[in-house]
Amino acid sequence: MSEFDRELDGLPPELRWREWMRRIEAVLFASAQPVGRESLARIVGKGAPVDLLLDDLKAELDGRPYELAQVAGGWQLRTRPGYAPAIKAAANLPEPRMELSPFETAVLAAIAYQQPVTRAGLADVFGKEVPRDLLSRLRAADLIAPGPRSPAPGAPYTYVTTEAFLARFDLATLDDLPDREALMDAGLDGSTEVAGS
């Protein structure tokens, strides 16, 4: 088996660039999970500008039914939202995502901003206990996961968000969450009673 040729020195510069873009596209196409920049850097020439290659690939995909998206700390090829009904109809697929009630959304937001947070911590945010079955539903949907044990007496479990949470809400990292003050100004900080809770 021959050694993988990252550099492609035998190709003219414009063909080398095109081949690096194709490699990135192939890796993203084959992966069900977002692929990090470090992984992509291993398939192109040493020092090749991965971000510029990604920008060119993104531009090349403009107008196609799928796009290059930066989510969960990596890059992923995914179908544009406008084509979801056609895909669902063709494959006779059930709705792939859990629909969230307003209260479930508020609990998920509280976990995202407070993580790692215990169930008691969530009760402090909402002024009432958050049902275990609600947290179980969010876990089953892979939107939250167990976090580190709390140092509080009894070492209760904590909850954190997952990469699936980032992908669902089109966030590259938790730093992309909306500003908390803006949420408070809009009355979406969880301090008021949420309908359906």
C-alpha positions as CSV (number, residue, x, y, z in Angstrom):
1,M,0.0,0.0,0.0
2,S,1.5,3.3,-1.0
3,E,1.9,6.2,1.3
4,F,-0.9,8.9,1.2
5,D,0.3,11.9,-0.8
6,R,-0.9,15.0,1.0
7,E,1.2,17.5,-0.9
8,L,0.3,16.5,-4.5
9,D,3.5,18.2,-5.7
10,G,3.2,16.6,-9.1
11,L,0.0,18.6,-9.9
12,P,-0.1,22.2,-11.1
13,P,-1.3,24.6,-8.3
14,E,-4.9,25.0,-9.6
15,L,-5.4,21.2,-9.9
16,R,-3.8,20.6,-6.5
17,W,-6.3,23.1,-5.0
18,R,-9.2,21.4,-6.7
19,E,-8.0,17.9,-5.5
20,W,-7.7,19.2,-1.9
21,M,-11.3,20.5,-2.2
22,R,-12.5,17.2,-3.5
23,R,-10.8,15.3,-0.7
24,I,-12.5,17.6,1.9
25,E,-15.8,17.1,0.2
26,A,-15.3,13.3,0.1
27,V,-14.4,13.1,3.8
28,L,-17.4,15.3,4.8
29,F,-19.7,13.3,2.5
30,A,-18.6,10.0,4.1
31,S,-19.0,11.2,7.7
32,A,-22.2,11.2,9.7
33,Q,-20.7,13.5,12.3
34,P,-19.2,17.0,11.9
35,V,-15.5,16.7,11.0
36,G,-13.0,19.0,12.8
37,R,-10.5,21.2,11.1
38,E,-7.6,19.2,12.5
39,S,-8.9,16.0,10.7
40,L,-9.3,17.9,7.4
41,A,-5.8,19.4,7.7
42,R,-4.5,15.8,7.6
43,I,-5.7,15.2,4.1
44,V,-4.4,18.4,2.4
45,G,-0.8,19.7,2.0
46,K,1.1,20.8,5.0
47,G,0.3,24.4,5.7
48,A,-2.6,24.4,3.1
49,P,-5.2,27.0,4.2
50,V,-8.1,24.7,5.2
51,D,-10.4,27.6,6.0
52,L,-9.9,29.0,2.4
53,L,-10.5,25.5,0.9
54,L,-13.7,25.3,3.0
55,D,-14.8,28.7,1.8
56,D,-14.2,27.7,-1.8
57,L,-16.1,24.5,-1.3
58,K,-19.0,26.3,0.3
59,A,-19.1,28.7,-2.7
60,E,-19.0,25.8,-5.1
61,L,-22.0,24.2,-3.4
62,D,-24.1,27.3,-3.7
63,G,-27.3,26.5,-5.6
64,R,-27.1,22.8,-4.8
65,P,-29.7,21.0,-2.6
66,Y,-27.0,20.5,0.1
67,E,-24.7,22.8,1.9
68,L,-21.5,23.0,3.9
69,A,-22.3,23.9,7.5
70,Q,-20.1,24.6,10.5
71,V,-21.7,22.9,13.5
72,A,-20.6,21.3,16.8
73,G,-17.0,22.4,16.4
74,G,-16.6,20.9,12.9
75,W,-17.9,20.9,9.3
76,Q,-20.7,18.8,7.9
77,L,-22.5,18.4,4.5
78,R,-26.2,18.5,5.0
79,T,-29.4,18.9,3.0
80,R,-30.7,22.4,2.8
81,P,-33.9,22.7,4.9
82,G,-36.1,23.4,1.9
83,Y,-35.6,19.9,0.6
84,A,-36.6,18.1,3.8
85,P,-40.2,17.5,2.7
86,A,-39.0,16.0,-0.6
87,I,-36.6,13.6,1.2
88,K,-39.3,12.7,3.8
89,A,-41.8,12.0,1.0
90,A,-39.4,9.9,-1.1
91,A,-38.2,7.8,1.8
92,N,-41.5,7.8,3.7
93,L,-39.5,8.8,6.8
94,P,-41.0,9.7,10.2
95,E,-40.2,13.2,11.5
96,P,-36.5,12.8,12.5
97,R,-36.5,15.4,15.3
98,M,-38.2,15.6,18.6
99,E,-40.7,18.5,18.6
100,L,-40.0,20.6,21.7
101,S,-42.7,22.2,23.8
102,P,-42.1,25.8,25.0
103,F,-41.2,24.5,28.5
104,E,-38.8,21.8,27.1
105,T,-37.2,24.5,25.0
106,A,-36.8,26.7,28.1
107,V,-35.3,23.8,30.1
108,L,-32.9,23.0,27.3
109,A,-31.9,26.7,27.2
110,A,-31.3,26.8,30.9
111,I,-29.1,23.7,30.7
112,A,-27.2,25.2,27.8
113,Y,-26.5,28.5,29.8
114,Q,-26.0,27.0,33.3
115,Q,-24.2,23.7,32.5
116,P,-23.2,21.7,34.2
117,V,-26.5,22.1,36.2
118,T,-28.3,19.8,38.6
119,R,-32.0,19.1,38.6
120,A,-32.2,21.2,41.8
121,G,-30.4,24.0,39.9
122,L,-33.0,23.9,37.2
123,A,-35.7,24.1,39.9
124,D,-34.1,27.3,41.2
125,V,-34.2,28.7,37.6
126,F,-37.9,27.9,37.1
127,G,-39.2,28.1,40.7
128,K,-40.5,24.6,40.5
129,E,-39.2,21.0,40.0
130,V,-38.4,20.0,36.4
131,P,-40.0,16.5,35.8
132,R,-37.6,13.6,35.4
133,D,-39.5,12.4,32.3
134,L,-38.9,15.7,30.6
135,L,-35.1,15.3,31.2
136,S,-35.4,11.7,30.0
137,R,-37.0,12.8,26.8
138,L,-34.2,15.4,26.2
139,R,-31.6,12.7,26.9
140,A,-33.4,10.2,24.5
141,A,-33.3,12.9,21.8
142,D,-29.5,13.2,22.5
143,L,-29.9,16.9,23.3
144,I,-28.5,16.6,26.8
145,A,-26.2,14.1,28.6
146,P,-25.0,13.5,32.1
147,G,-22.3,15.8,33.2
148,P,-19.8,15.6,36.0
149,R,-21.2,14.9,39.5
150,S,-21.9,18.0,41.5
151,P,-19.7,18.8,44.5
152,A,-22.9,19.5,46.5
153,P,-23.9,17.1,49.3
154,G,-25.0,13.8,47.8
155,A,-23.0,14.4,44.6
156,P,-26.1,14.8,42.4
157,Y,-25.9,14.3,38.7
158,T,-25.6,17.3,36.4
159,Y,-26.7,17.8,32.9
160,V,-24.9,19.3,29.9
161,T,-25.7,19.8,26.2
162,T,-24.4,17.5,23.5
163,E,-22.9,17.9,20.0
164,A,-26.4,16.9,18.7
165,F,-27.7,20.0,20.5
166,L,-25.2,22.2,18.8
167,A,-26.0,20.6,15.4
168,R,-29.8,21.0,15.9
169,F,-29.5,24.7,16.7
170,D,-26.8,25.4,14.1
171,L,-24.2,26.3,16.6
172,A,-20.5,25.8,16.1
173,T,-19.8,26.0,19.8
174,L,-21.6,27.1,22.9
175,D,-20.0,30.5,22.4
176,D,-22.5,31.0,19.6
177,L,-25.5,30.9,22.0
178,P,-27.5,34.2,22.0
179,D,-26.4,36.8,24.5
180,R,-28.2,36.1,27.8
181,E,-29.0,39.8,28.3
182,A,-30.8,39.9,25.0
183,L,-32.8,36.8,26.0
184,M,-33.7,38.5,29.3
185,D,-34.8,41.6,27.5
186,A,-37.0,39.5,25.2
187,G,-38.5,37.7,28.3
188,L,-37.0,34.4,27.3
189,D,-34.8,33.8,30.2
190,G,-37.0,31.2,32.0
191,S,-37.8,33.5,34.9
192,T,-41.4,33.8,33.9
193,E,-44.0,31.1,33.7
194,V,-43.8,29.2,30.4
195,A,-47.0,28.1,28.8
196,G,-47.5,24.3,28.7
197,S,-45.2,23.7,31.7
